[in-house]
Amino acid sequence: MKRIAGLAALVIAASLPLVAGPADAQFNWRQLPGAVMDVSARRVQLERRLVDAVAAGRLSSAEAAEFRRELEQVAKSEAEFRASGGTLSLWESLNLTLSLDRISKAMEARMGERQVATGDIDQRQAEIDRLIADAVASGRLTAYEAEDFKSEAARIAAQEAQFRASDGTLDQGEQLQLALDLDRLNRRIEERMSERRIAPPD
């Protein structure tokens, strides 16, 4: 009963910033129970991001190890939550999702302090597309916000196509510009997702 009351309080107490836009921009709480981001999949995505960041020189091995310890703690908490019934309650899912958001934001900030590594531009674009889709499905971004981010992603893709128009390749300066644009877009998405503040139950 205490958990049920707590979840009810969570829904009532939640205060979420809304952006100006059409009616479908309003946060939809009905999406949350079945669509809070798949915690395990999100954690795996961040672990893969760490591997890529180390390979690209965006993070040191020591920095990556620090973030991996935090991700392992999230995995431990998830296992403890699942120990009783095998599934996550709404509050447990939200708790873990917010922890992963915090780690992701810290990773992006740390990587932003280093020289941008160009890496695979197309892969980065695909990762951002997946991030937007997952965030909409989980209610972490509204459809209105997602369209804004998709428009920016489309602009970057169009810029890449323009760069490649002459000989089908990207020179170092073009790769750097695209990588910077994608990094900025990724940070904007992560920051907007992190603004979804959930009030814990009493």
SELUM-471947 format. One line per 5 residues: number of its first residue (from 1); their letters; for each residue x, y, z of C-alpha. Coordinates in Angstrom, 1 decimal. Each point is the difference from the previous one (the first is absolute). Layout:
<recs>
NUM = a = X Y Z | ...;
</recs>
This chain:
<recs>
1 = mkria = 0.0 0.0 0.0 | 2.8 2.3 0.8 | 1.6 -0.5 -3.4 | -3.4 0.6 -1.8 | -0.5 3.2 2.0;
6 = glaal = 3.6 1.0 -0.8 | -0.6 -0.4 -3.7 | -3.2 2.0 0.2 | 1.9 2.7 1.8 | 2.7 -0.1 -2.7;
11 = viaas = -2.5 0.6 -2.8 | -1.6 2.8 1.9 | 3.2 1.6 1.2 | 1.9 -0.2 -3.3 | 0.7 3.4 -1.4;
16 = lplva = 1.2 -0.2 -3.6 | 1.1 2.9 -2.2 | -2.1 0.3 -3.1 | 1.2 1.8 -3.2 | -2.3 2.3 -1.9;
21 = gpada = -1.5 -1.9 -2.9 | -3.0 -2.0 -1.2 | -2.3 -2.0 2.3 | 2.0 -3.3 -0.6 | 3.0 1.7 1.7;
26 = qfnwr = -1.6 -0.7 3.4 | 1.8 -2.7 2.1 | -2.0 -3.3 -0.1 | 0.2 -1.8 3.3 | -1.9 -3.0 -1.5;
31 = qlpga = 3.1 -0.8 -2.0 | 2.2 -0.5 3.1 | -1.1 -3.4 1.4 | 0.8 -2.0 -3.1 | 2.4 2.4 -1.7;
36 = vmdvs = 2.5 1.4 2.5 | 3.2 -0.6 -1.9 | 1.2 -3.6 0.0 | 2.5 0.3 2.8 | 2.2 -2.8 -1.1;
41 = arrvq = 0.1 1.1 -3.6 | 0.8 3.6 1.0 | 2.8 -1.2 2.3 | 1.5 -2.1 -2.9 | -0.3 3.0 -2.3;
46 = lerrl = 2.0 2.1 2.5 | 2.6 -2.8 0.4 | 0.4 -0.1 -3.8 | 0.4 3.8 0.0 | 2.8 -0.3 2.5;
51 = vdava = 1.9 -2.5 -2.2 | -0.4 2.3 -3.0 | 1.1 3.1 2.1 | 3.2 -1.7 1.2 | 0.8 -1.3 -3.5;
56 = agrls = -0.5 3.6 -1.4 | 2.0 1.6 2.7 | -3.0 1.8 1.5 | 0.5 -1.7 3.4 | 3.0 -1.4 1.8;
61 = saeaa = -0.1 -3.6 1.2 | -0.1 1.3 3.6 | -3.0 2.2 -0.8 | -1.8 -2.9 -1.8 | 0.7 -2.2 3.0;
66 = efrre = -1.6 2.6 2.3 | -3.2 0.1 -2.1 | 0.0 -3.9 -0.3 | -0.1 -0.2 3.8 | -3.0 2.3 0.0;
71 = leqva = -1.7 -2.1 -2.6 | 0.8 -3.2 1.9 | -1.7 1.6 3.1 | -3.1 0.6 -2.1 | 0.1 -3.6 -1.2;
76 = kseae = 0.3 -1.2 3.6 | -2.9 2.2 1.1 | -2.1 -1.4 -2.9 | 0.8 -3.6 1.1 | -1.0 0.8 3.5;
81 = frasg = -3.2 1.5 -1.1 | -0.8 -3.0 -2.1 | 0.9 -2.5 2.7 | -3.4 0.0 1.5 | -2.4 -0.3 -2.9;
86 = gtlsl = 2.2 -0.1 -3.1 | -1.4 3.3 -1.3 | 0.5 3.7 0.6 | -2.7 2.2 1.5 | -0.7 3.4 -1.5;
91 = wesln = 2.0 1.7 2.7 | 2.9 -2.4 -0.3 | 0.2 0.6 -3.8 | -0.1 3.7 0.5 | 2.6 -0.1 2.7;
96 = ltlsl = 2.4 -2.0 -2.3 | -0.8 2.1 -3.1 | 0.9 3.2 1.8 | 3.2 -1.5 1.3 | 1.0 -0.9 -3.6;
101 = drisk = -1.0 3.5 -1.2 | 2.4 1.5 2.6 | 2.8 -2.3 -1.1 | -0.6 0.7 -3.6 | 0.0 3.8 0.6;
106 = amear = 3.3 -0.3 1.9 | 1.5 -2.1 -2.8 | -1.0 2.5 -2.6 | 1.4 2.9 2.0 | 3.3 -1.8 0.6;
111 = mgerq = 0.3 -0.8 -3.7 | -0.8 3.6 -0.9 | 3.1 1.1 1.9 | 2.2 -1.9 -2.5 | 0.8 0.6 -3.6;
116 = vatgd = -2.8 -1.3 -2.2 | 0.8 -3.3 -1.7 | -1.7 -0.4 -3.3 | -0.6 -3.7 0.1 | -2.7 -1.5 -2.2;
121 = idqrq = -2.4 2.8 -0.8 | -2.7 -2.3 -1.4 | 0.1 -2.2 3.2 | -0.3 3.1 2.2 | -3.1 1.1 -2.0;
126 = aeidr = -1.6 -3.4 0.4 | 0.7 0.1 3.7 | -1.7 3.3 0.4 | -3.0 -1.2 -2.1 | -0.4 -2.9 2.4;
131 = liada = 0.4 2.2 3.0 | -2.8 2.3 -1.2 | -2.3 -3.0 -0.8 | 0.6 -1.6 3.4 | -0.5 3.2 1.8;
136 = vasgr = -3.4 0.7 -1.7 | -1.1 -3.6 0.7 | 0.8 0.4 3.7 | -1.5 3.4 0.3 | 3.3 1.7 0.7;
141 = ltaye = -0.5 2.2 -3.0 | -3.2 1.3 -1.4 | -0.9 -0.4 -3.7 | 0.4 3.8 -0.4 | 3.5 -0.1 1.5;
146 = aedfk = 1.0 -3.1 -2.1 | -1.0 1.8 -3.2 | 2.3 2.9 0.9 | 2.9 -2.4 0.6 | -0.8 -2.0 -3.2;
151 = seaar = 0.1 3.2 -2.0 | 3.4 0.8 1.3 | 1.2 -3.6 -0.7 | -1.4 0.4 -3.6 | 1.9 3.3 -0.4;
156 = iaaqe = 3.2 -1.7 1.0 | -0.7 -2.9 -2.4 | -0.6 2.4 -2.8 | 3.2 1.8 0.8 | 1.9 -3.3 -0.2;
161 = aqfra = -1.6 -0.8 -3.4 | 1.1 3.4 -1.2 | 3.5 -0.6 1.2 | 0.1 -3.4 -1.8 | -1.6 1.3 -3.2;
166 = sdgtl = 3.4 0.7 -1.7 | 1.9 -3.2 0.5 | -2.0 -2.1 2.4 | 2.4 0.5 2.9 | 0.4 2.3 3.0;
171 = dqgeq = 3.3 1.9 0.7 | 1.2 0.5 3.6 | -1.6 3.4 0.4 | -3.3 -1.2 -1.3 | 0.0 -3.0 2.4;
176 = lqlal = 0.9 2.3 2.9 | -2.8 2.4 -0.8 | -2.6 -2.9 -0.2 | 1.4 -1.6 3.2 | -0.3 3.2 1.9;
181 = dldrl = -3.6 0.5 -1.2 | -0.9 -3.5 0.9 | 1.5 0.4 3.5 | -1.9 3.2 0.6 | -3.2 -1.7 -1.1;
186 = nrrie = 0.6 -3.0 2.2 | 0.6 2.3 3.0 | -3.2 1.9 -0.7 | -2.0 -3.2 0.0 | 1.6 -1.3 3.2;
191 = ermse = -0.6 3.4 1.7 | -3.6 0.1 -1.0 | -0.5 -3.6 1.2 | 1.6 0.8 3.3 | -2.5 2.8 0.6;
196 = rriap = -2.7 -2.5 0.5 | 0.2 0.2 3.8 | -2.0 -2.7 1.9 | -0.9 0.7 3.6 | 0.6 -3.1 2.2;
201 = pd = -2.8 -1.4 2.1 | -0.2 0.9 3.6;
</recs>
